[in-house]
């Protein structure tokens, strides 16, 4: 049976097909790669199909167990093709320039791959694309992040008509975790990675934003937008109110949307929003706590951030209140949790709580 949240999110079946194709090329049986996922190859070959995030994680675990390849994320990212993303890829190829392609990607790529959200800023002469997960990924986070980051860099290079193997990469990648052993083997084929940074980011020169895309076609862009909007509408019709609230609970400047703002965003009254959430066995506060929990786990992975900074980033002005909430979610104080991630055997039971 599929596990509960956080991996109830869906992703395009094409991701599963890419992984399966790589593993079968390496000589592994289809049944072994799909074991426990409740999937068949025919389901992955449907370009419009979605699979559960948990199913993809099962496949990844099978692939790692079978092949023992710690560079699997890099390989999958490098092999990604624009056509893998259907009309989203078609639209990217048809945009006038990289600026338009990024705007297109922000709306339609994220709708298709809902486990991530991005934010784009321009700092001095660089474009910075911050990537954030919308579901906590636990131990799989570095692998999935590396794959997504390399894939996005690869897609943008291909959209620009560039071959990184001859012309070099136009972007570099920042990640908060240390360099993994596999990086040395793949370094010559990858964008430049900067490890132990404060955030997950892709960076490239701002001067490239207005560089023309060789395959630009405004008629094709319009067609791609129409088809992508249809896909979004179809997906939205299947979403619960809880899903819609959860994906929109994004913290900005230490503040999350309140219930009134969320109701307005969803074009309904506060009373209707609360009633629908209650009918689904949820509440706005429960969803907010869930998002704060997820965001705090991600931020605590960065040792450069003080506990107080993490607390403020998830909307707690008082670190003591954050510590109490975090203990309720995990059974540990924020400091203990951070220590536990680096030394899992440091202790077996939660210790006394403090404001940290």
BAFIFI-642254 format. One record per residue (C-alpha): x, y, z; residue in one letter; residue number from 1. Coordinates in steps of 0.05 Angstrom, whole numbers. Example, Ala and Ser with C-alpha at 12.3 -4.5 7.8 and 13.67 -1.06 7.14 Angstrom:
! BAFIFI-642254
246,-90,156,A,1 .
273,-21,143,S,2 .
//
This chain:
! BAFIFI-642254
0,0,0,X,1 .
25,70,-15,X,2 .
52,107,46,X,3 .
19,170,73,X,4 .
44,241,61,X,5 .
94,269,45,X,6 .
102,227,-17,X,7 .
29,229,-40,X,8 .
49,282,-91,X,9 .
49,261,-164,X,10 .
101,269,-218,X,11 .
100,254,-293,X,12 .
106,180,-310,X,13 .
162,200,-358,X,14 .
209,205,-298,X,15 .
196,133,-281,X,16 .
206,112,-353,X,17 .
274,148,-357,X,18 .
297,112,-294,X,19 .
271,45,-319,X,20 .
303,54,-387,X,21 .
371,70,-356,X,22 .
369,9,-311,X,23 .
346,-39,-366,X,24 .
402,-13,-411,X,25 .
449,-32,-355,X,26 .
422,-103,-356,X,27 .
372,-102,-298,X,28 .
304,-135,-304,X,29 .
243,-91,-309,X,30 .
207,-129,-254,X,31 .
266,-117,-206,X,32 .
266,-42,-218,X,33 .
190,-38,-210,X,34 .
186,-84,-150,X,35 .
140,-56,-96,X,36 .
119,4,-137,X,37 .
52,-24,-162,X,38 .
72,0,-231,X,39 .
78,-33,-299,X,40 .
121,-10,-357,X,41 .
59,6,-399,X,42 .
36,57,-347,X,43 .
103,94,-352,X,44 .
98,98,-427,X,45 .
36,141,-425,X,46 .
63,212,-436,X,47 .
3,243,-401,X,48 .
3,197,-341,X,49 .
24,216,-270,X,50 .
52,168,-218,X,51 .
57,176,-143,X,52 .
121,207,-116,X,53 .
125,148,-69,X,54 .
126,101,-129,X,55 .
184,138,-159,X,56 .
222,135,-93,X,57 .
210,60,-91,X,58 .
240,54,-161,X,59 .
300,97,-140,X,60 .
313,54,-80,X,61 .
309,-8,-123,X,62 .
358,22,-173,X,63 .
407,41,-118,X,64 .
402,-28,-87,X,65 .
411,-64,-154,X,66 .
465,-20,-184,X,67 .
499,11,-124,X,68 .
512,73,-167,X,69 .
521,135,-123,X,70 .
522,177,-187,X,71 .
453,156,-209,X,72 .
424,226,-198,X,73 .
477,258,-243,X,74 .
467,206,-298,X,75 .
391,215,-298,X,76 .
397,291,-300,X,77 .
447,290,-358,X,78 .
404,242,-399,X,79 .
341,283,-394,X,80 .
311,305,-460,X,81 .
266,366,-472,X,82 .
215,320,-506,X,83 .
207,282,-441,X,84 .
164,338,-416,X,85 .
112,337,-471,X,86 .
80,403,-486,X,87 .
120,437,-431,X,88 .
184,418,-468,X,89 .
153,438,-534,X,90 .
135,506,-505,X,91 .
206,517,-478,X,92 .
236,503,-546,X,93 .
187,553,-578,X,94 .
199,612,-531,X,95 .
232,674,-559,X,96 .
289,677,-508,X,97 .
313,649,-442,X,98 .
275,701,-402,X,99 .
209,678,-433,X,100 .
229,605,-425,X,101 .
241,614,-351,X,102 .
174,649,-342,X,103 .
141,593,-381,X,104 .
177,541,-338,X,105 .
157,574,-273,X,106 .
84,566,-288,X,107 .
80,502,-327,X,108 .
140,460,-306,X,109 .
122,469,-233,X,110 .
49,451,-247,X,111 .
74,387,-279,X,112 .
126,370,-226,X,113 .
92,394,-163,X,114 .
145,368,-114,X,115 .
186,431,-129,X,116 .
174,505,-132,X,117 .
223,558,-155,X,118 .
235,632,-147,X,119 .
275,675,-195,X,120 .
315,737,-174,X,121 .
369,778,-207,X,122 .
429,795,-164,X,123 .
479,842,-195,X,124 .
497,810,-261,X,125 .
470,740,-244,X,126 .
402,706,-249,X,127 .
389,663,-187,X,128 .
337,608,-191,X,129 .
322,582,-121,X,130 .
293,512,-118,X,131 .
251,489,-59,X,132 .
217,422,-47,X,133 .
142,424,-31,X,134 .
146,358,6,X,135 .
200,336,55,X,136 .
245,285,20,X,137 .
284,259,79,X,138 .
347,219,62,X,139 .
330,221,-12,X,140 .
335,297,-15,X,141 .
407,305,-41,X,142 .
397,252,-95,X,143 .
331,281,-120,X,144 .
356,353,-116,X,145 .
419,336,-154,X,146 .
379,302,-208,X,147 .
330,360,-214,X,148 .
385,413,-215,X,149 .
427,378,-268,X,150 .
365,364,-309,X,151 .
343,437,-308,X,152 .
412,461,-328,X,153 .
413,410,-383,X,154 .
344,430,-408,X,155 .
362,504,-411,X,156 .
426,489,-448,X,157 .
389,447,-499,X,158 .
335,500,-507,X,159 .
390,549,-524,X,160 .
417,501,-575,X,161 .
482,490,-536,X,162 .
522,427,-526,X,163 .
556,431,-458,X,164 .
605,377,-478,X,165 .
636,424,-529,X,166 .
615,495,-510,X,167 .
613,488,-435,X,168 .
555,500,-387,X,169 .
520,567,-381,X,170 .
501,556,-308,X,171 .
528,533,-241,X,172 .
494,498,-183,X,173 .
494,514,-109,X,174 .
474,462,-57,X,175 .
477,462,20,X,176 .
507,393,29,X,177 .
580,370,23,X,178 .
610,342,-40,X,179 .
590,268,-50,X,180 .
641,216,-73,X,181 .
607,209,-141,X,182 .
619,281,-160,X,183 .
693,270,-177,X,184 .
674,218,-229,X,185 .
622,262,-262,X,186 .
654,330,-252,X,187 .
678,337,-324,X,188 .
607,325,-351,X,189 .
569,368,-301,X,190 .
556,442,-290,X,191 .
602,470,-236,X,192 .
576,453,-166,X,193 .
588,496,-105,X,194 .
577,454,-43,X,195 .
561,475,29,X,196 .
523,537,6,X,197 .
464,570,41,X,198 .
410,549,-9,X,199 .
393,505,-69,X,200 .
404,549,-130,X,201 .
420,551,-204,X,202 .
459,613,-226,X,203 .
477,640,-295,X,204 .
497,707,-326,X,205 .
439,756,-332,X,206 .
463,776,-402,X,207 .
437,709,-427,X,208 .
365,726,-410,X,209 .
351,760,-476,X,210 .
392,713,-519,X,211 .
347,686,-575,X,212 .
326,613,-575,X,213 .
342,582,-644,X,214 .
276,544,-649,X,215 .
231,602,-627,X,216 .
161,601,-656,X,217 .
105,645,-626,X,218 .
50,603,-657,X,219 .
78,541,-624,X,220 .
84,577,-557,X,221 .
10,594,-560,X,222 .
-8,522,-576,X,223 .
36,497,-518,X,224 .
5,547,-470,X,225 .
-66,525,-489,X,226 .
-49,452,-479,X,227 .
-12,465,-413,X,228 .
-71,507,-387,X,229 .
-118,449,-403,X,230 .
-72,402,-365,X,231 .
-71,449,-305,X,232 .
-146,456,-306,X,233 .
-155,381,-309,X,234 .
-106,371,-251,X,235 .
-138,426,-210,X,236 .
-207,393,-217,X,237 .
-178,332,-183,X,238 .
-145,370,-126,X,239 .
-176,374,-57,X,240 .
-182,441,-22,X,241 .
-127,416,26,X,242 .
-81,404,-34,X,243 .
-93,474,-60,X,244 .
-81,507,7,X,245 .
-19,465,21,X,246 .
15,483,-45,X,247 .
2,557,-34,X,248 .
28,561,37,X,249 .
94,593,19,X,250 .
133,635,69,X,251 .
155,704,46,X,252 .
194,750,92,X,253 .
180,706,152,X,254 .
105,706,141,X,255 .
58,653,114,X,256 .
-10,672,83,X,257 .
-65,676,136,X,258 .
-133,643,127,X,259 .
-164,707,100,X,260 .
-110,716,47,X,261 .
-115,642,28,X,262 .
-190,645,20,X,263 .
-183,706,-25,X,264 .
-130,671,-66,X,265 .
-177,611,-76,X,266 .
-236,657,-92,X,267 .
-279,635,-34,X,268 .
-300,661,34,X,269 .
-264,644,98,X,270 .
-325,606,122,X,271 .
-327,564,58,X,272 .
-253,550,62,X,273 .
-257,527,134,X,274 .
-318,484,120,X,275 .
-286,449,60,X,276 .
-223,435,99,X,277 .
-264,407,157,X,278 .
-302,362,109,X,279 .
-235,335,85,X,280 .
-213,321,157,X,281 .
-163,378,158,X,282 .
-157,450,180,X,283 .
-118,511,160,X,284 .
-75,508,223,X,285 .
-59,435,212,X,286 .
-35,449,141,X,287 .
5,510,164,X,288 .
39,468,218,X,289 .
55,415,167,X,290 .
88,466,120,X,291 .
126,499,178,X,292 .
150,430,199,X,293 .
174,415,129,X,294 .
207,482,119,X,295 .
242,479,186,X,296 .
272,410,171,X,297 .
299,437,105,X,298 .
329,499,138,X,299 .
360,461,196,X,300 .
401,422,145,X,301 .
441,485,134,X,302 .
492,490,191,X,303 .
505,563,174,X,304 .
436,583,199,X,305 .
427,594,274,X,306 .
366,564,307,X,307 .
338,634,317,X,308 .
344,648,243,X,309 .
307,584,226,X,310 .
253,602,276,X,311 .
244,670,245,X,312 .
244,642,174,X,313 .
184,598,190,X,314 .
145,652,226,X,315 .
165,646,299,X,316 .
191,710,331,X,317 .
206,673,396,X,318 .
255,614,389,X,319 .
224,582,451,X,320 .
157,577,417,X,321 .
191,548,356,X,322 .
227,496,399,X,323 .
161,475,431,X,324 .
127,469,363,X,325 .
186,431,334,X,326 .
186,382,393,X,327 .
112,369,381,X,328 .
127,352,308,X,329 .
189,310,318,X,330 .
200,293,391,X,331 .
266,331,391,X,332 .
289,402,401,X,333 .
316,437,338,X,334 .
387,432,364,X,335 .
380,358,380,X,336 .
349,345,312,X,337 .
407,379,277,X,338 .
458,339,318,X,339 .
419,275,303,X,340 .
426,287,228,X,341 .
502,288,233,X,342 .
507,236,288,X,343 .
447,189,284,X,344 .
473,147,341,X,345 .
483,207,387,X,346 .
421,190,427,X,347 .
359,146,426,X,348 .
307,187,461,X,349 .
287,261,461,X,350 .
322,302,514,X,351 .
295,361,553,X,352 .
271,420,511,X,353 .
298,490,513,X,354 .
294,552,471,X,355 .
360,536,435,X,356 .
//
